[in-house]
Each structure stands twice: as C-alpha cells, then as structure tokens.
C-alpha cells in the first residue's frame, strides 16, 4: 500500500476484514465502513479487524520513512525504516538488500562466510538461518539478532492470516513451486517435522546453491516462487536422486492421512493439509515461467523418443492443440475460482486480470502425444477401452466438452507414469482441474450422467485419483466412486440386452453394422471396466464392493480380435473367422454363438463347475472378472468373523460359537472356489505365460487369498500399536488374531512378490506398490510377533527331518514346486526371500523384510504412490526399532 495514495488501513497496525454481517452471511465484503452490501440492505455495519498486526501497515510505515529519509537526505534512519533499506549491513551479522523500494525484483541476504564476508547472495526460503512465519511469508527473520520486518514489496497485501490459515490448515509446511531451472537439488538436507525425524549435517551457507526468491503480485496461496524439495528421512541412502522424485513437503506430510496403507499412527480428522490448491497453483505458476517444460523435454530426449513399444496415437493438429489450450485454460480458471472462493481477503477476479495467469502453457505437442501413447500402453492393457488400440484426439475434440475432458485425463494418466517431477505436477494439476469440470457439466446437464463419454471420464478420474498418492485426490475419488457407479447403474447399462444379428447386405451396411457394434461394445466394456475397478478398490481399501453380482447382467466383452479391428472390413473378416460365414448360418445358431454371457451367468456356471462345458474358451479378461464376486464373498465373511473375539476357539454348543463355526466353514468353501479359479488360470498361463492380464489376475488372486487367511485391518492396527503390545505373550496373542494360517499366508505373500517382479517395470498396474505393501505387512506381522522363535520347539517353520533347515525361496518358486508344497502342507523348510542381487533375506528380522520391500519398490519407476509407500514402511521400521536403518540392502556393509 502506497501511503501517498491513502492506502493505509482505517486502524493503525490492524488489518480490516469482512464486517460482522458479511462474515455471518459468508459473502464478500469490500471492508468499507459501511460496506456496500450493508449500505444496499440498510443494515448496521460493524467493522472488524484481524487479530494480528497488519503487515501492510508496517510496510507502509517503512516505505514512508524511507521516502522521507530520501527526500530530506538525512543519514539518520528510523527503527521502522532500517529493515526496509540496504543499511542493515551494520553489525556484520547479516542483512537484507533490496533493488529499490516499491519494485523489488529479488531479495539479497548478506550471509557471512558465503563467497567472502559480506558478499550478497540471493536467498532461498530453505536457508538454514532463514525462517518464514506462516504460509505466504510476509516478512523474513534472520537468526542472529535481526528480527525486524523486511518487506517483500508493496504490491503484496497479505490476506487475513487467521482466517486464511484456519481454512487451509497447512501453515507449517513449505510450498515450493520453483521449477528447478538447473535441476533438482536432491542433495540438500532439510529439517523434517511432523513425524519424519530430524536431520543433521546441514550444509554450511557457503555450500548452498541459493536461487532467488521473487514475489509475484496477484497470487493468493503462493506469494513467492519456490522450488520443490525432497524430504528425506533418517534413512539417508534411500532418498537419493536415483530413487525418488522431489515433492512438496505438504504432500509428504499429508501421506499420514491416506485412506489406505495405514500402518502408522494417523493424524486427527481434519488436521491434514489440503493439497488440491497446491496442484492447481503449481500448474498456474508454471505458465508464468520461462522454459516451463525444459526439464521434461530433456528427460524425454534422454529416453530417445522410442515409440516402438507404445500405443498408436494420431498426431495432434495445430487446431486441436489450440482447442486443448483454450479449454484447459477455462477449466483451470474455474477450478482456481472454486478453491480460492472461500479464502477471505482474496480478490476473486484477480487471477483473471492480464497481469496474472491469463494463459496456460502445456508441454510441446510431441510430449503430449507421448503421454497419450503412454496411457494406451500402460492403462489400456488393464482397462481396455481404446477401440483398435488407437487414440485420435483430433476426432475426439469434435464432439462435446466431455470428450475434451477425456483427452486431458488421458494425458494426465500418461504423465503420471513418468518418473519426473514436471510430469507428476502436470498430472496432478490436470486431474483436479478435470474433476471439477466433470462434476460441473453433470450438474448442469443431468442427461450427461448417462453419457458413455462422461462415464468414461469418471472412470479415468477414479483411477487417477485413487492411485495418485495424494491425499486430497485419493479421498475425493473414494468419496465419489459410489456416485459415478450409481450413475452407471441408473443409466441402464447393467441391464441385459437383446441379441442383435448383423446383416451384411452391402459394404455400406457393413460399415453401419460395425459402428453400431462398436457403440454397444464400448458400453459393455465400460461397465466391466468399472467392475474391475470396483474389485480393486474393495480389495485394497478393505471395503465391500459397490456392485452386486445379481446386477451385472449385460454381455461380457467380446473377443479382442473383433475389438481391435480398425475398420469394417477387418471386423467382418474377424466375424467370419469366429462365427463362420454369417450369411450361410442358421439365424438361431448365429444368435446363440454371437451372444456373450453376462458376468452373472458366467459366475453361475463357475459355481456349478460348468465352465468347461458351456464356456470352454474363457478370455483373460473374463477370468479376471470372476474375481469380483469371489472378492465380495471373502469381504463379507471377513467382516462377520471380525466381530468375534477369537477365531480359533473350540466351538461350543451356544449359538455364537455355532455361528462362528458356520462362518469358518463357509470361508473354507470360498477358499475351495479360489482354488478352482486358480486351476483355470494355470491353464491360461501354460497357453500364454506372458499375458499381462492373466499375471495381473494372479496377483489379485493371491491378495484375495491372503484376506482369507489373515485379518489385514488387524495387522495394521498392530503396526499402529493401537493396543498394548509390549510383552512377547501379547504379541503372540495378536498374531493369532492377525494370521490364521501361517504357511498359506507366507506362500501367498511370496507369490505376490514373484509375480510383481515378473511384470515389466513400465507396464505394472497402478496399484502395484500397494500390493507389495500388503504382502510385506503380512510377513512383517508374522516376524514381529516372534512366531518363529516361539514355534521352533514344535517344529513349525523348521525342517523336522534334518538338522540343517532347508531354505524355501517363496518369491521364486511357483506354488506347484515340490519344496513349496512340502513347506505348505508338511511345514518342512525355512521360508526365505531372495534379493534381486541374489542375496537371501530371512524372515526372522522385521527390518530385513521392510528393507526387501523398500528396495523392490525402488527398483521400479518412481511414482508418488510408490514413494509414499516407501516412506510409510521406513517410518514403520523406525517406530518399532528406532536403531534400525530400513533400506540398507543385506549385502551393504554394516547391515
């Protein structure tokens, strides 16, 4: 505020905020006395002020004093103006130098010992002697005696601090948004808070590379451009440049409140920082910077732009790119407006002004196309919805707003698979932007709730959000999954369909028949993509599935040979190869052969062991879909059994014990159904051992089987120490409540590791780090309870025929291997894991198991979910054994 323009607050040192009437009505207030709203409504207007002193008033006084000193030529400086001028170098302890009052371009802090005594250095907000009070730093404080306020510029007006921080709940976290023009400084050691430990060996000021801190007018949340930082824990060798991508501290801090992987104490509800605005303002700020995507371009050039193993994408035209830019800009502005509208003191239209972000910068066209290919390669393998395996964004953008959202979500999914910070930021920003616009278009036009394109956007958002590794997106995805799945059901897409017989009278008719078939097949595949997602969310969140098997009566997806046809001619040829010459076949026979069963009908035949007769050639996707009802049965029985105090008490005559015994018997029956499913899957593996869908289904099978022999929520409660677990006998009691069949639990965990390791690193399911986490925690719970030690005398876990135990490598042997079968049924042998380097890892020490998992996750491409899982496992190891360093490989020195 310029004092010459009359910009001082009405009360000295106090910041005006919304009047009492506007605050009660939760509406905007111009803070005049009386305000415009009260004057129009003829209401008594009562001015209100913030509790804290106004930084604007202090800055105005400083600027006024400096101006008076300049005009008078006086060498005397008032105390209020010393902090605003370059004369703070006085005692040699440090000072602030500004380029000029009113229009600062950067802050230069004089740091003793940095490039010579008293030399100016541009300072970073993470300097060890520089502190920020609050989220948007209105002043600087230098340790060593300088406590005066230094203004960041008279263009910056701090909002109501109390209201602002109460709304955001993240004032203790640094929000670093600089793009790392010279690359991420992964070697920097920052002090950790909020349960992540403290670091020593902070580099001296002379060792720091300190970028400039620049203020940008017109921003609310991010008043200065920072750089993303990585927050390593005490496991120093884990968080290195080769292993992890730097991330915002606020996002790392929010990991404690994830809705899954809850092995560590969770913070109180509502205390976790809100991260949605971080992603949006990061995307907004990147549009203001030079060389926004240069690091991403360099990374892509290092990859060599090899597209031989990627999906097919039609190149973007310049018109299509212009459309994407324009529509994305409107979507981003809408999202920013929604997230900023509740912040008191923020000018709601400020960011729409020409001086603020009035455009958005997306990566170059070739990078966008690479992201689309990455989406086709990675996600469409497990959620097949791309016709003929080819994406044509130019054609998609000719339709409606939902099609544009779909293209942006595809780009976000492809970017999420890239282990680089810029791609991760783009993915999170686009995901939140599209989420808001998706909800908005459905709210404005209820008919779009039955539109396949809109529902496909919702599916892609749920996948992106649920496995994003960001608390906000994970929570909102799980909260909205029921809404979108209900929309799918109410649209009538789950209902049975009348069979249609194609009529190939002419080439034109063949084209029409093919397009009609593609439309119907797209709807059916959309339904069963939701079913697969429902099963995965149910499994990893330990909740019941949303779909009932009795509701799933629409036809199952058709053979891939038909779906991958690129034109009507190929489709007609594929129809002839599958069903013979359709023109010469009895219509009734053709009707029977061309009608796919529903999942409800398929599961009926599975229960009655009729699959080999009625459906001799199950596709990998149909085999995977059969896991949905099996998962629902396991979840239902496990929830009931968790209501009993102890599972293995001897049954008595009373009704409660009889009910428990009945539930246990039903659980054994479901295990028998799972074994039947596994036998069918084994036949598929013999036919196509490298099929990614079958391998993915096998991982899900072993995780479902783990739920049949363990109580995973109870294991996580044990890890969080929610009950007393100080004595060995208490741990042993908890073990019986966590793991019911130890040998099976160990076998299924090892098979999960084995199958994940066999998957290509760039084609693993998005949830694979959580699968690794669940298997790891089962083995950890078995080890931490000292079950091996207590059971040695009884022969459990040891070879009873030999003095030297026989090792059984559970993550390399198949379930049919004689050694693993001998351990499973006769308890002969000692189970071990094998590190990728060839070093055996025993299951006696919990720290070794956690280290094995952390190193396995590090061996794959970095993702926000994977990095979060690593930190959770390391925190778990530290909580149970503070002296243990998790993450050091067994072959490392000093292990």
ABEGO torsion letter per residue (X at the ends): XBAAAGABBABBGBBBBBBAAAAAAGBBBAGBOBBAAAAAAGBBBBBBBBABBBAAAAAAAAAAAAAAAAAAGBABBBAAAAAABAAAAAAGAEBBBBAEBGBBABBBBBBBGBGEBGBBBBBBAABAABBBBEABBABBBBBGGBABBBBAEAABBBBBAAAAAAAAGAAABBBBABAGAAEBBAABBBBBBGGAEBBBGBBBAAABBBBBBBBBBGBAABABBBBBBBBBBABAAABBAAABBBBBAAAAAAAAABABGBABBBBBBGABBBAAAAAAAAAAAAAABBGAAAAAAAAAAAAGGBAAABBBBBBBBAAAAAAAAAAAAAAAAAAAAAAAAABBGBBAAAAABAABBABBBBBBAAAAAAAAAAAAAAAAAABBABBGGBBBAAAAAABBAAAAAAAAAAAAAAAAABBBAAAAAAAAAAAAAAAAAAAAAAAABAAAAABAAAAAAAAAAAAAAAAAGBAAAAAAAAAAAAAAAAAAAAAGAABBBBBBBBBBABAAAAAAAAAAAAAAAAAAAAAAAAAAAAAAAAAAAGBBBABBAAABABBBBBBAAAAABABAAAAAAAAAAAAEBAAABBAAAAAAAABBBBAAAAAAAAAAGAAAAABABBBAAAAAAAAAAAAAAAAAAAAAAAABABAABBBBABAAAAAAAAAAAAAAAAAAAAAAAAAAAAAAAAABAABAAAAAAAAAAAAAAAAAABBAAAAAAAAAGABBAABAAAAAAAAAAABABAAAAAAAAAAAAAAAAABBAAABBAAAAAAAAAAAAAAAAAAAAGAAAAAAAAGBGBBAABABBBBBBAAABBAABAAAAAAAAAGBEBBBBBBAAGBBBBAABAAAAAAAAAAAAAABBBBAAAAAAAAAAAAAAAAABAABBBGBBAABBGX
